[in-house]
């Protein structure tokens, strides 16, 4: 359930009220008792998108990506180049004397 901000038009009193989305807005001011309260429109909550399916550029700066790439390179194990010798399966031909 969300928390709503209210303000009385008469006495300028402001307060927060925790109520259901389906509930009707409160009209009575708890301070002066008059029915001149109205629900305020707030800025809402901040959203951070995480996980697969979102672009990395949605919330990461270039400096962060560069630092992450540098850290990744340092943490990767070093690959050593190995040369594989090819062995031929051919056997020397033997000459037979009859």
Secondary structure, DSSP 8 states (H G I E B T S, - for coil): --EEEEEETTT--EEEEE--TTS----S-TTT--S-EEE-----------STTS-GGGT--HHHHHHHHHHHHHHS----------------------
